[in-house]
Amino acid sequence: MLEKNHKRHNLNFKGFLFFVLFLAFILIFARSFAQKPPWVAPKDADNVKNPEPSTAAALAATKTLYIANCGPCHGEKGKGDGAAASGLNPKPADHTSAAVQGQTDGAIFWKMSEGRAPMPAYKKIFSDQQRWQLVNFIRTLAKKK
């Protein structure tokens, strides 16, 4: 009789332990699966105009900058499919998409400047001119109709 109670107690304990570990797993990892809210630039960023002309020479130079610095996450063609993309949350934006292309130059410049984890802020890494040129380059990635 004592042995039956011991086995029953052991089963109850294992069930309880499984439940506690499962609950801990859910609480710890739920944050990594949760969606972040949409990333929206402040309204005043929409009013900022791009001072950089989009010239062939500037775009050629900026493509190298884009591939080296944006490509690992956004991919060489800007589709959000770079080598590092699979391990990131949120996933990198698809620069060819209507969602990105529909943003103002000022909004894209602001996001690039300020960053949002896992994307770094580039305002101390690239000059204003380089960031505006990157905006111009991102515009060339629009999906062709």
C-alpha positions as protocol buffer text, in pm:
chain_id: "A"
residue {
  index: 1
  type: MET
  ca { x: 0 y: 0 z: 0 }
}
residue {
  index: 2
  type: LEU
  ca { x: 279 y: 237 z: 92 }
}
residue {
  index: 3
  type: GLU
  ca { x: 453 y: 160 z: -237 }
}
residue {
  index: 4
  type: LYS
  ca { x: 135 y: 248 z: -437 }
}
residue {
  index: 5
  type: ASN
  ca { x: 107 y: 583 z: -258 }
}
residue {
  index: 6
  type: HIS
  ca { x: 474 y: 652 z: -324 }
}
residue {
  index: 7
  type: LYS
  ca { x: 431 y: 580 z: -699 }
}
residue {
  index: 8
  type: ARG
  ca { x: 116 y: 795 z: -714 }
}
residue {
  index: 9
  type: HIS
  ca { x: 296 y: 1078 z: -532 }
}
residue {
  index: 10
  type: ASN
  ca { x: 594 y: 1040 z: -769 }
}
residue {
  index: 11
  type: LEU
  ca { x: 362 y: 1064 z: -1073 }
}
residue {
  index: 12
  type: ASN
  ca { x: 189 y: 1372 z: -931 }
}
residue {
  index: 13
  type: PHE
  ca { x: 524 y: 1536 z: -867 }
}
residue {
  index: 14
  type: LYS
  ca { x: 647 y: 1460 z: -1219 }
}
residue {
  index: 15
  type: GLY
  ca { x: 326 y: 1603 z: -1365 }
}
residue {
  index: 16
  type: PHE
  ca { x: 360 y: 1914 z: -1151 }
}
residue {
  index: 17
  type: LEU
  ca { x: 727 y: 1951 z: -1245 }
}
residue {
  index: 18
  type: PHE
  ca { x: 643 y: 1915 z: -1615 }
}
residue {
  index: 19
  type: PHE
  ca { x: 371 y: 2179 z: -1582 }
}
residue {
  index: 20
  type: VAL
  ca { x: 604 y: 2425 z: -1404 }
}
residue {
  index: 21
  type: LEU
  ca { x: 880 y: 2376 z: -1662 }
}
residue {
  index: 22
  type: PHE
  ca { x: 633 y: 2411 z: -1949 }
}
residue {
  index: 23
  type: LEU
  ca { x: 492 y: 2731 z: -1798 }
}
residue {
  index: 24
  type: ALA
  ca { x: 842 y: 2871 z: -1748 }
}
residue {
  index: 25
  type: PHE
  ca { x: 927 y: 2791 z: -2110 }
}
residue {
  index: 26
  type: ILE
  ca { x: 615 y: 2971 z: -2234 }
}
residue {
  index: 27
  type: LEU
  ca { x: 681 y: 3277 z: -2019 }
}
residue {
  index: 28
  type: ILE
  ca { x: 1047 y: 3303 z: -2117 }
}
residue {
  index: 29
  type: PHE
  ca { x: 1012 y: 3240 z: -2489 }
}
residue {
  index: 30
  type: ALA
  ca { x: 676 y: 3404 z: -2556 }
}
residue {
  index: 31
  type: ARG
  ca { x: 846 y: 3742 z: -2573 }
}
residue {
  index: 32
  type: SER
  ca { x: 1073 y: 3627 z: -2853 }
}
residue {
  index: 33
  type: PHE
  ca { x: 776 y: 3511 z: -3060 }
}
residue {
  index: 34
  type: ALA
  ca { x: 561 y: 3814 z: -2990 }
}
residue {
  index: 35
  type: GLN
  ca { x: 514 y: 4058 z: -3274 }
}
residue {
  index: 36
  type: LYS
  ca { x: 654 y: 4402 z: -3223 }
}
residue {
  index: 37
  type: PRO
  ca { x: 417 y: 4688 z: -3296 }
}
residue {
  index: 38
  type: PRO
  ca { x: 442 y: 4840 z: -3644 }
}
residue {
  index: 39
  type: TRP
  ca { x: 740 y: 5069 z: -3684 }
}
residue {
  index: 40
  type: VAL
  ca { x: 607 y: 5410 z: -3770 }
}
residue {
  index: 41
  type: ALA
  ca { x: 825 y: 5717 z: -3806 }
}
residue {
  index: 42
  type: PRO
  ca { x: 704 y: 6037 z: -3638 }
}
residue {
  index: 43
  type: LYS
  ca { x: 473 y: 6253 z: -3851 }
}
residue {
  index: 44
  type: ASP
  ca { x: 730 y: 6534 z: -3874 }
}
residue {
  index: 45
  type: ALA
  ca { x: 972 y: 6294 z: -4048 }
}
residue {
  index: 46
  type: ASP
  ca { x: 729 y: 6279 z: -4340 }
}
residue {
  index: 47
  type: ASN
  ca { x: 791 y: 6649 z: -4405 }
}
residue {
  index: 48
  type: VAL
  ca { x: 1169 y: 6616 z: -4432 }
}
residue {
  index: 49
  type: LYS
  ca { x: 1278 y: 6635 z: -4794 }
}
residue {
  index: 50
  type: ASN
  ca { x: 1568 y: 6444 z: -4944 }
}
residue {
  index: 51
  type: PRO
  ca { x: 1840 y: 6696 z: -5038 }
}
residue {
  index: 52
  type: GLU
  ca { x: 2047 y: 6443 z: -5234 }
}
residue {
  index: 53
  type: PRO
  ca { x: 1999 y: 6409 z: -5610 }
}
residue {
  index: 54
  type: SER
  ca { x: 1968 y: 6055 z: -5737 }
}
residue {
  index: 55
  type: THR
  ca { x: 2250 y: 6035 z: -5990 }
}
residue {
  index: 56
  type: ALA
  ca { x: 2390 y: 5724 z: -6157 }
}
residue {
  index: 57
  type: ALA
  ca { x: 2735 y: 5784 z: -6003 }
}
residue {
  index: 58
  type: ALA
  ca { x: 2595 y: 5829 z: -5651 }
}
residue {
  index: 59
  type: LEU
  ca { x: 2372 y: 5521 z: -5686 }
}
residue {
  index: 60
  type: ALA
  ca { x: 2664 y: 5306 z: -5803 }
}
residue {
  index: 61
  type: ALA
  ca { x: 2873 y: 5410 z: -5502 }
}
residue {
  index: 62
  type: THR
  ca { x: 2578 y: 5366 z: -5265 }
}
residue {
  index: 63
  type: LYS
  ca { x: 2505 y: 5015 z: -5394 }
}
residue {
  index: 64
  type: THR
  ca { x: 2840 y: 4904 z: -5250 }
}
residue {
  index: 65
  type: LEU
  ca { x: 2756 y: 5069 z: -4917 }
}
residue {
  index: 66
  type: TYR
  ca { x: 2411 y: 4905 z: -4919 }
}
residue {
  index: 67
  type: ILE
  ca { x: 2538 y: 4554 z: -4999 }
}
residue {
  index: 68
  type: ALA
  ca { x: 2812 y: 4572 z: -4734 }
}
residue {
  index: 69
  type: ASN
  ca { x: 2600 y: 4719 z: -4454 }
}
residue {
  index: 70
  type: CYS
  ca { x: 2235 y: 4648 z: -4530 }
}
residue {
  index: 71
  type: GLY
  ca { x: 2273 y: 4333 z: -4739 }
}
residue {
  index: 72
  type: PRO
  ca { x: 2352 y: 4090 z: -4455 }
}
residue {
  index: 73
  type: CYS
  ca { x: 1997 y: 4140 z: -4324 }
}
residue {
  index: 74
  type: HIS
  ca { x: 1795 y: 4293 z: -4609 }
}
residue {
  index: 75
  type: GLY
  ca { x: 1968 y: 4094 z: -4885 }
}
residue {
  index: 76
  type: GLU
  ca { x: 2156 y: 4226 z: -5188 }
}
residue {
  index: 77
  type: LYS
  ca { x: 1828 y: 4289 z: -5370 }
}
residue {
  index: 78
  type: GLY
  ca { x: 1656 y: 4432 z: -5062 }
}
residue {
  index: 79
  type: LYS
  ca { x: 1396 y: 4159 z: -5017 }
}
residue {
  index: 80
  type: GLY
  ca { x: 1464 y: 4108 z: -4645 }
}
residue {
  index: 81
  type: ASP
  ca { x: 1626 y: 3772 z: -4717 }
}
residue {
  index: 82
  type: GLY
  ca { x: 1989 y: 3832 z: -4625 }
}
residue {
  index: 83
  type: ALA
  ca { x: 2201 y: 3562 z: -4463 }
}
residue {
  index: 84
  type: ALA
  ca { x: 2133 y: 3698 z: -4112 }
}
residue {
  index: 85
  type: ALA
  ca { x: 1759 y: 3750 z: -4164 }
}
residue {
  index: 86
  type: SER
  ca { x: 1640 y: 3411 z: -4044 }
}
residue {
  index: 87
  type: GLY
  ca { x: 1770 y: 3470 z: -3692 }
}
residue {
  index: 88
  type: LEU
  ca { x: 1618 y: 3815 z: -3649 }
}
residue {
  index: 89
  type: ASN
  ca { x: 1297 y: 3925 z: -3480 }
}
residue {
  index: 90
  type: PRO
  ca { x: 1141 y: 4126 z: -3623 }
}
residue {
  index: 91
  type: LYS
  ca { x: 1238 y: 4016 z: -3970 }
}
residue {
  index: 92
  type: PRO
  ca { x: 1415 y: 4276 z: -4186 }
}
residue {
  index: 93
  type: ALA
  ca { x: 1192 y: 4488 z: -4406 }
}
residue {
  index: 94
  type: ASP
  ca { x: 1152 y: 4401 z: -4773 }
}
residue {
  index: 95
  type: HIS
  ca { x: 1277 y: 4720 z: -4937 }
}
residue {
  index: 96
  type: THR
  ca { x: 1112 y: 4619 z: -5265 }
}
residue {
  index: 97
  type: SER
  ca { x: 767 y: 4607 z: -5104 }
}
residue {
  index: 98
  type: ALA
  ca { x: 486 y: 4859 z: -5138 }
}
residue {
  index: 99
  type: ALA
  ca { x: 496 y: 4900 z: -4759 }
}
residue {
  index: 100
  type: VAL
  ca { x: 851 y: 5039 z: -4771 }
}
residue {
  index: 101
  type: GLN
  ca { x: 825 y: 5213 z: -5106 }
}
residue {
  index: 102
  type: GLY
  ca { x: 505 y: 5385 z: -4990 }
}
residue {
  index: 103
  type: GLN
  ca { x: 688 y: 5561 z: -4706 }
}
residue {
  index: 104
  type: THR
  ca { x: 825 y: 5909 z: -4752 }
}
residue {
  index: 105
  type: ASP
  ca { x: 1197 y: 5964 z: -4797 }
}
residue {
  index: 106
  type: GLY
  ca { x: 1196 y: 6140 z: -4460 }
}
residue {
  index: 107
  type: ALA
  ca { x: 1038 y: 5839 z: -4284 }
}
residue {
  index: 108
  type: ILE
  ca { x: 1293 y: 5597 z: -4432 }
}
residue {
  index: 109
  type: PHE
  ca { x: 1576 y: 5836 z: -4342 }
}
residue {
  index: 110
  type: TRP
  ca { x: 1444 y: 5864 z: -3984 }
}
residue {
  index: 111
  type: LYS
  ca { x: 1418 y: 5486 z: -3941 }
}
residue {
  index: 112
  type: MET
  ca { x: 1767 y: 5436 z: -4081 }
}
residue {
  index: 113
  type: SER
  ca { x: 1901 y: 5709 z: -3852 }
}
residue {
  index: 114
  type: GLU
  ca { x: 1728 y: 5596 z: -3532 }
}
residue {
  index: 115
  type: GLY
  ca { x: 1721 y: 5219 z: -3579 }
}
residue {
  index: 116
  type: ARG
  ca { x: 1511 y: 4969 z: -3385 }
}
residue {
  index: 117
  type: ALA
  ca { x: 1644 y: 4643 z: -3248 }
}
residue {
  index: 118
  type: PRO
  ca { x: 1780 y: 4438 z: -3408 }
}
residue {
  index: 119
  type: MET
  ca { x: 1861 y: 4711 z: -3666 }
}
residue {
  index: 120
  type: PRO
  ca { x: 2125 y: 4954 z: -3540 }
}
residue {
  index: 121
  type: ALA
  ca { x: 2092 y: 5331 z: -3554 }
}
residue {
  index: 122
  type: TYR
  ca { x: 2306 y: 5459 z: -3839 }
}
residue {
  index: 123
  type: LYS
  ca { x: 2313 y: 5830 z: -3754 }
}
residue {
  index: 124
  type: LYS
  ca { x: 2658 y: 5797 z: -3595 }
}
residue {
  index: 125
  type: ILE
  ca { x: 2785 y: 5545 z: -3848 }
}
residue {
  index: 126
  type: PHE
  ca { x: 2692 y: 5709 z: -4179 }
}
residue {
  index: 127
  type: SER
  ca { x: 2686 y: 6077 z: -4265 }
}
residue {
  index: 128
  type: ASP
  ca { x: 2357 y: 6251 z: -4347 }
}
residue {
  index: 129
  type: GLN
  ca { x: 2462 y: 6246 z: -4712 }
}
residue {
  index: 130
  type: GLN
  ca { x: 2526 y: 5870 z: -4707 }
}
residue {
  index: 131
  type: ARG
  ca { x: 2191 y: 5799 z: -4541 }
}
residue {
  index: 132
  type: TRP
  ca { x: 2005 y: 6014 z: -4796 }
}
residue {
  index: 133
  type: GLN
  ca { x: 2189 y: 5835 z: -5074 }
}
residue {
  index: 134
  type: LEU
  ca { x: 2084 y: 5504 z: -4920 }
}
residue {
  index: 135
  type: VAL
  ca { x: 1724 y: 5626 z: -4932 }
}
residue {
  index: 136
  type: ASN
  ca { x: 1773 y: 5700 z: -5303 }
}
residue {
  index: 137
  type: PHE
  ca { x: 1919 y: 5353 z: -5354 }
}
residue {
  index: 138
  type: ILE
  ca { x: 1628 y: 5188 z: -5169 }
}
residue {
  index: 139
  type: ARG
  ca { x: 1396 y: 5364 z: -5415 }
}
residue {
  index: 140
  type: THR
  ca { x: 1567 y: 5180 z: -5703 }
}
residue {
  index: 141
  type: LEU
  ca { x: 1469 y: 4848 z: -5544 }
}
residue {
  index: 142
  type: ALA
  ca { x: 1094 y: 4900 z: -5598 }
}
residue {
  index: 143
  type: LYS
  ca { x: 918 y: 4600 z: -5751 }
}
residue {
  index: 144
  type: LYS
  ca { x: 879 y: 4648 z: -6121 }
}
residue {
  index: 145
  type: LYS
  ca { x: 518 y: 4628 z: -6243 }
}
